[in-house]
Amino acid sequence: MRVETTEPPRLGLAEHESTDADPRPSSVRAAAPRAALLALLFVLMATVLHLPGLYKQVFNPDEAYLATQAQVLQHGGRLYHDTVDRKPPVAPYLYAAVFTVTGSRDLRWIHVLAILADAATALLLAAEARRRWGGRTPLYAGALFLIAVVALLPGDAQAANFEVFMLPAMTAAMVLAARGRVRDSGLALSVATLTKQTAAVTLLPLGWWAWRRHRWRGLGVLGVSFLVPIVVAALVFGVHDFMFWVWTGNGGYLSPGVGIGYLWRLGLHNTGFFVRANIALLVLAGLAWRARRKDLDLWLWTASAIVGVVAGFHFFGHYYLQLLPPLALLAASQLERVTRPVLVVASLVALVPALWLVGDALQTSHPHEVVAYRDVARYVDRHTSPDQPIFVWGHFPEVYWASDRRPATRFVTTGVLTGESGGRPPSLVGEDRAVPGAWKMLQSDLHEHPPALIIDTSTADIRNAHDYPPSRFPQFDTVLHRDYRQVATVRGVAIYARISDVG
C-alpha cells in the first residue's frame, strides 16, 4: 500500500471494488488457489497450536461464564434480564448456537470454533498483506499472528474468549476499509463491537480511511453503518437493559479505584510478560516504523489497539490479543526483505516461547482444579433435580456449567455485587462497590427463584474468594443464615441447603 496525497477517487461508497488505481497483476489473479492452500495451512497450524483445547474443557472462568449464559438462553432465558454480564451479546449466543448444533455442552466444540476464528483472522491478514506487499508476506502475516496468539498464559491463549471471536470481524473491517468499502467496514466493526466493546477503538484507522477516500461523506457513512447494528441490538434486547449492561453500567469496572503505583506495577508485570513472549514480533514491527508514512493506517490501528488494551487498567493477558493483527502485518512487511539466516533466527525466537506455552497448557490443570469444581458439581447433581436452581457465591461459574443447573439469579458470578474484579486488590470489595441496583435485583431473584443449594466459595482456596465472605455483605448474609443451613463441605467449598428441605 502506498499512502498518497492525490484527490480521493470518485467511486460510490456502495461499490465493492478496490479504489486503488493500480491494475491487478497476474499474480493477484492467480491468488485464489494460493488462498485455499493458505486457508488449509492456517487451519492446520491453528489446530496444532491449540491442541490443549481439543481435549481440555475449561481454561478460563470466562468460558464457564459464557457456557452458563448459553444454557440459560437455551432454556428460553433472556439476555440482560434472566442472565446478565457487562459484555455485548454475540459471544453468549455463539456458545448457545454451538451447544444447540452439537447437542452437548462440551466446551471442546467451542474451542474448535475458536480455532476456526483464529484461522479466519490469519487468512484476512494474509489477504491484506498480499494486497500491500505481495511475495511471501501473506504467509508471514498469518503465521506470525497464529504463533503470537498462543504466546500467552494458557488461561489467555487457549480459552475461547471474547477477543478470539472479536478479531475476525475487527480485522475484516480494516481489510474492507483499505479497499474503499466504507459502509461494509462500519458494519463489520459493529459486529466486532457487539462481541466486545473495545473493538470500537478501531474507528480511528477506519475513520482515517473514510476521510481519505470520501471526506465528510465517508465519515458519515462509516458512522451510520457502525451505529445501525448496535441500535438494532438495543431495540431487540431492550434499550435500557442493553445500554446499562453493555455501556453505562461499566463505570465501576473501568474505574481504576487504586493508586497509580499499583496500576503501574500491574501494567509493567503483564506487559513485560507479553513483550518477552513476543519479542520477535515486536522487534520486526518496530523496524517497520521506517516506512510509517506508507503504512500510517497500520500504526493508527496499533495505537487504537493499545487504547483497547489499556482501557480499565486491568491488563488481562487476553486483552493483548487486540494488538496482534496490526503487529503481525507490520512484522510481515519486514520479513520479506531479510536474509535466510535472519528469517530462521526470527522464526525460532517467535516459535520457542509459543511452543513452550503450548506445552505448559498441555500439562497444566485448570487453575480451579485445586478445589475440583467437578467434585462440587457432582454433589450438586446428586442432591438436586435438573429443574432446581442453585446459587454460587463467588467467582466460580464452573459449578453451574458442570452440574447443568441454572443459576437462581441473573448473576452468574457475584462480582457485580461485591466489586471483586481481576486486576484489583482484594481490599476493593463491599456492597458499596456493587453495580447500581444489583443488590435489589439479587433480592428479587432469590425471592422468585429460591435456590435449592447455596455454594459458598469464600471458604475455599479460589483466587481471592476468602476476602469477600458473606459476613461482609449483610444483605446476603441475612438470607443465608435465616433460610439455609450448612449441610456439607466439598473440597473446602461450603454447601448450604434450605432449612425447609433439611428439616
FIFI-62193 format. One record per residue (C-alpha): x, y, z; residue in three letters. Coordinates in steps of 0.05 Angstrom, whole numbers, padded with zeros to 5 digits, always signed. Example, Ala and Ser with C-alpha at 12.3 -4.5 7.8 and 13.67 -1.06 7.14 Angstrom:
BEGIN
+00246-00090+00156ALA+00273-00021+00143SER
This chain:
BEGIN
+00000+00000+00000MET+00022+00070-00015ARG-00009+00129+00021VAL-00012+00187-00028GLU-00039+00257-00025THR-00078+00253-00090THR-00152+00271-00096GLU-00198+00217-00069PRO-00229+00171-00121PRO-00299+00186-00145ARG-00327+00116-00137LEU-00392+00109-00099GLY-00389+00086-00028LEU-00431+00025-00044ALA-00383-00001-00097GLU-00349-00065-00077HIS-00284-00053-00113GLU-00215-00030-00092SER-00205+00044-00103THR-00131+00034-00116ASP-00112+00056-00186ALA-00061+00001-00198ASP-00087-00056-00242PRO-00086-00126-00212ARG-00024-00164-00234PRO-00027-00235-00258SER+00000-00259-00191SER-00062-00230-00157VAL-00108-00261-00209ARG-00078-00328-00191ALA-00086-00316-00117ALA-00148-00360-00107ALA-00111-00427-00107PRO-00058-00399-00061ARG-00111-00371-00015ALA-00143-00441-00009ALA-00075-00471+00008LEU-00062-00416+00059LEU-00130-00428+00090ALA-00115-00502+00098LEU-00046-00487+00125LEU-00073-00436+00175PHE-00127-00484+00199VAL-00076-00539+00210LEU-00028-00492+00244MET-00081-00464+00290ALA-00104-00534+00307THR-00035-00557+00326VAL-00022-00495+00368LEU-00090-00505+00403HIS-00085-00579+00416LEU-00094-00569+00491PRO-00164-00543+00477GLY-00183-00605+00438LEU-00180-00649+00500TYR-00186-00600+00557LYS-00251-00565+00574GLN-00242-00501+00615VAL-00182-00456+00613PHE-00213-00392+00640ASN-00274-00377+00683PRO-00299-00333+00627ASP-00312-00397+00586GLU-00355-00426+00642ALA-00389-00358+00649TYR-00408-00357+00575LEU-00428-00430+00577ALA-00475-00418+00635THR-00506-00359+00600GLN-00514-00402+00538ALA-00550-00455+00578GLN-00598-00402+00605VAL-00611-00377+00534LEU-00624-00448+00510GLN-00678-00456+00563HIS-00714-00393+00539GLY-00679-00342+00583GLY-00669-00270+00561ARG-00601-00238+00558LEU-00594-00176+00603TYR-00655-00198+00642HIS-00651-00271+00662ASP-00575-00273+00655THR-00531-00212+00654VAL-00459-00192+00640ASP-00424-00127+00625ARG-00410-00152+00554LYS-00445-00148+00487PRO-00489-00205+00462PRO-00451-00241+00406VAL-00407-00288+00448ALA-00461-00319+00492PRO-00504-00331+00430TYR-00445-00364+00395LEU-00437-00411+00454TYR-00512-00426+00454ALA-00511-00439+00379ALA-00454-00489+00385VAL-00489-00524+00443PHE-00552-00529+00402THR-00518-00555+00340VAL-00475-00606+00376THR-00528-00626+00426GLY-00479-00621+00484SER-00447-00570+00529ARG-00377-00596+00514ASP-00331-00536+00511LEU-00283-00571+00464ARG-00332-00555+00408TRP-00327-00482+00427ILE-00251-00489+00422HIS-00259-00516+00351VAL-00298-00454+00334LEU-00244-00411+00365ALA-00191-00447+00322ILE-00232-00430+00260LEU-00238-00358+00283ALA-00162-00352+00291ASP-00151-00384+00223ALA-00201-00335+00192ALA-00165-00276+00223THR-00099-00303+00196ALA-00128-00310+00127LEU-00155-00239+00127LEU-00086-00214+00147LEU-00056-00255+00091ALA-00104-00222+00041ALA-00084-00153+00065GLU-00010-00170+00063ALA-00018-00195-00009ARG-00052-00130-00029ARG+00001-00087+00003ARG+00067-00123-00009TRP+00057-00190-00044GLY+00113-00241-00043GLY+00113-00286+00018ARG+00084-00233+00065THR+00014-00266+00065PRO+00045-00329+00094LEU+00087-00289+00143TYR+00028-00246+00167ALA-00018-00304+00181GLY+00035-00348+00213ALA+00061-00292+00258LEU-00009-00279+00282PHE-00024-00352+00298LEU+00041-00360+00335ILE+00031-00297+00376ALA-00040-00317+00395VAL-00014-00375+00436VAL+00046-00337+00465ALA+00006-00321+00528LEU-00010-00360+00591LEU-00057-00418+00578PRO-00117-00384+00610GLY-00110-00328+00559ASP-00082-00364+00498ALA-00124-00428+00497GLN-00191-00401+00521ALA-00248-00386+00473ALA-00256-00315+00499ASN-00288-00252+00474PHE-00226-00227+00438GLU-00219-00290+00396VAL-00287-00280+00366PHE-00278-00205+00361MET-00214-00207+00319LEU-00242-00235+00254PRO-00295-00181+00247ALA-00247-00126+00271MET-00194-00149+00220THR-00247-00154+00165ALA-00266-00082+00180ALA-00195-00059+00166MET-00188-00102+00104VAL-00253-00074+00076LEU-00235-00002+00093ALA-00169-00009+00056ALA-00208-00030-00005ARG-00254+00030-00003GLY-00315-00007+00024ARG-00332+00044+00077VAL-00402+00020+00092ARG-00382-00053+00098ASP-00324-00036+00142SER-00370+00000+00190GLY-00418-00059+00192LEU-00360-00107+00205ALA-00333-00065+00262LEU-00403-00061+00292SER-00405-00137+00294VAL-00337-00137+00328ALA-00361-00085+00378THR-00423-00127+00393LEU-00373-00182+00411THR-00330-00138+00456LYS-00336-00063+00466GLN-00261-00048+00458THR-00266-00063+00383ALA-00298+00006+00376ALA-00230+00040+00383VAL-00214+00014+00313THR-00258+00071+00288LEU-00193+00112+00290LEU-00160+00078+00229PRO-00227+00066+00196LEU-00242+00140+00202GLY-00175+00156+00171TRP-00191+00112+00111TRP-00262+00140+00105ALA-00236+00212+00107TRP-00180+00198+00057ARG-00229+00165+00009ARG-00291+00208+00014HIS-00280+00263+00066ARG-00342+00281+00107TRP-00388+00237+00066ARG-00344+00177+00082GLY-00344+00193+00156LEU-00419+00198+00155GLY-00429+00132+00121VAL-00379+00099+00168LEU-00414+00127+00229GLY-00484+00106+00207VAL-00463+00036+00185SER-00427+00026+00251PHE-00485+00050+00294LEU-00544+00017+00259VAL-00530-00056+00282PRO-00517-00030+00353ILE-00583+00008+00353VAL-00619-00054+00327VAL-00588-00096+00382ALA-00611-00045+00433ALA-00682-00049+00407LEU-00681-00125+00407VAL-00655-00132+00478PHE-00689-00071+00507GLY-00656-00003+00503VAL-00650+00007+00578HIS-00623-00062+00595ASP-00576-00064+00535PHE-00548+00005+00548MET-00540-00007+00622PHE-00504-00074+00620TRP-00462-00061+00557VAL-00444+00012+00566TRP-00468+00055+00624THR-00462+00001+00678GLY-00388-00009+00667ASN-00365+00052+00707GLY-00341+00011+00767GLY-00304-00038+00723TYR-00269+00016+00683LEU-00253+00059+00743SER-00181+00047+00769PRO-00202+00052+00842GLY-00130+00046+00865VAL-00067+00087+00865GLY-00024+00097+00803ILE+00032+00057+00835GLY-00009-00007+00838TYR-00032+00001+00766LEU+00038+00017+00743TRP+00066-00047+00774ARG+00008-00088+00746LEU+00017-00059+00677GLY+00092-00069+00677LEU+00086-00141+00700HIS+00034-00163+00649ASN+00062-00122+00592THR+00131-00148+00608GLY+00107-00219+00600PHE+00074-00202+00533PHE+00138-00168+00508VAL+00183-00226+00529ARG+00138-00278+00496ALA+00130-00237+00432ASN+00198-00203+00426ILE+00208-00226+00353ALA+00141-00198+00332LEU+00152-00132+00368LEU+00223-00122+00341VAL+00202-00135+00270LEU+00141-00090+00277ALA+00187-00036+00306GLY+00231-00039+00245LEU+00171-00022+00202ALA+00169+00047+00234TRP+00217+00069+00180ARG+00160+00062+00129ALA+00108+00093+00174ARG+00086+00144+00122ARG+00066+00088+00074LYS+00031+00046+00127ASP+00002+00100+00171LEU-00065+00064+00177ASP-00030+00004+00209LEU+00003+00048+00260TRP-00064+00082+00275LEU-00093+00012+00283TRP-00037-00006+00331THR-00048+00058+00371ALA-00122+00045+00376SER-00109-00027+00399ALA-00063+00000+00454ILE-00122+00041+00478VAL-00165-00022+00478GLY-00113-00060+00519VAL-00104-00005+00570VAL-00179+00012+00578ALA-00199-00001+00650GLY-00126-00014+00671PHE-00138-00089+00683HIS-00083-00113+00637PHE-00111-00184+00629PHE-00068-00226+00583GLY-00124-00238+00532HIS-00133-00162+00525TYR-00066-00161+00488TYR-00096-00203+00432LEU-00125-00140+00403GLN-00054-00116+00387LEU-00035-00177+00346LEU-00068-00165+00277PRO-00034-00098+00262PRO+00031-00121+00293LEU+00031-00184+00250ALA+00022-00143+00187LEU+00077-00094+00205LEU+00124-00151+00223ALA+00109-00189+00159ALA+00129-00129+00117SER+00199-00134+00145GLN+00209-00209+00136LEU+00204-00204+00061GLU+00270-00165+00058ARG+00312-00204+00108VAL+00364-00257+00092THR+00350-00331+00103ARG+00392-00335+00167PRO+00355-00276+00197VAL+00289-00308+00177LEU+00309-00373+00212VAL+00330-00336+00275VAL+00267-00294+00276ALA+00224-00357+00267SER+00258-00392+00324LEU+00253-00332+00370VAL+00178-00328+00356ALA+00165-00403+00360LEU+00203-00423+00422VAL+00163-00384+00474PRO+00098-00400+00438ALA+00112-00475+00437LEU+00136-00473+00509TRP+00070-00442+00530LEU+00030-00492+00488VAL+00068-00547+00524GLY+00052-00515+00590ASP-00022-00514+00571ALA-00018-00589+00556LEU+00009-00603+00625GLN-00025-00551+00669THR-00090-00567+00703SER-00146-00516+00704HIS-00128-00465+00759PRO-00192-00482+00797HIS-00176-00556+00799GLU-00146-00541+00868VAL-00217-00546+00894VAL-00240-00595+00840ALA-00301-00559+00813TYR-00324-00625+00785ARG-00330-00653+00856ASP-00374-00595+00875VAL-00415-00604+00812ALA-00424-00678+00826ARG-00450-00662+00895TYR-00499-00613+00865VAL-00521-00664+00813ASP-00534-00717+00866ARG-00573-00671+00914HIS-00615-00631+00865THR-00660-00644+00806SER-00648-00612+00738PRO-00705-00562+00749ASP-00678-00537+00815GLN-00636-00473+00813PRO-00573-00462+00854ILE-00534-00401+00874PHE-00458-00396+00875VAL-00428-00342+00920TRP-00363-00322+00888GLY-00329-00326+00820HIS-00338-00399+00805PHE-00386-00408+00745PRO-00355-00476+00730GLU-00404-00506+00780VAL-00465-00482+00741TYR-00437-00508+00675TRP-00410-00575+00701ALA-00473-00592+00741SER-00521-00567+00686ASP-00561-00528+00737ARG-00588-00459+00722ARG-00569-00400+00767PRO-00622-00378+00816ALA-00605-00306+00799THR-00587-00267+00738ARG-00516-00262+00763PHE-00470-00318+00741VAL-00417-00292+00789THR-00421-00244+00847THR-00370-00194+00821GLY-00424-00144+00804VAL-00448-00150+00876LEU-00381-00147+00912THR-00340-00104+00866GLY-00289-00160+00861GLU-00251-00157+00795SER-00187-00184+00766GLY-00130-00134+00765GLY-00153-00103+00830ARG-00131-00116+00902PRO-00180-00158+00944PRO-00189-00100+00991SER-00232-00065+00940LEU-00296-00103+00954VAL-00360-00085+00990GLY-00434-00073+00980GLU-00419-00001+00963ASP-00378-00023+00903ARG-00434-00062+00871ALA-00464-00045+00803VAL-00521+00005+00818PRO-00585-00033+00833GLY-00552-00102+00834ALA-00570-00118+00906TRP-00643-00102+00894LYS-00641-00148+00833MET-00610-00203+00875LEU-00663-00199+00929GLN-00717-00202+00877SER-00686-00262+00842ASP-00676-00300+00907LEU-00748-00288+00926HIS-00775-00310+00858GLU-00728-00370+00850HIS-00703-00394+00918PRO-00641-00436+00906PRO-00642-00508+00928ALA-00569-00502+00947LEU-00522-00444+00960ILE-00449-00457+00946ILE-00403-00411+00986ASP-00334-00410+00954THR-00305-00360+01004SER-00283-00418+01049THR-00241-00449+00993ALA-00175-00431+00960ASP-00205-00399+00898ILE-00169-00336+00875ARG-00184-00283+00929ASN-00252-00312+00948ALA-00234-00314+01022HIS-00230-00238+01021ASP-00305-00230+01009TYR-00342-00279+01055PRO-00418-00269+01063PRO-00407-00237+01131SER-00380-00176+01095ARG-00446-00169+01057PHE-00504-00165+01107PRO-00559-00165+01054GLN-00538-00234+01031PHE-00513-00260+01098ASP-00581-00248+01129THR-00615-00292+01076VAL-00562-00345+01081LEU-00566-00356+01156HIS-00641-00344+01162ARG-00664-00392+01108ASP-00606-00440+01098TYR-00564-00489+01138ARG-00495-00516+01120GLN-00501-00589+01101VAL-00433-00606+01071ALA-00363-00583+01054THR-00334-00607+00988VAL-00260-00593+00977ARG-00265-00532+01021GLY-00329-00505+00990VAL-00386-00496+01040ALA-00454-00520+01015ILE-00519-00497+01045TYR-00589-00526+01036ALA-00656-00493+01051ARG-00678-00505+01122ILE-00747-00525+01098SER-00715-00581+01057ASP-00669-00609+01111VAL-00719-00606+01168GLY
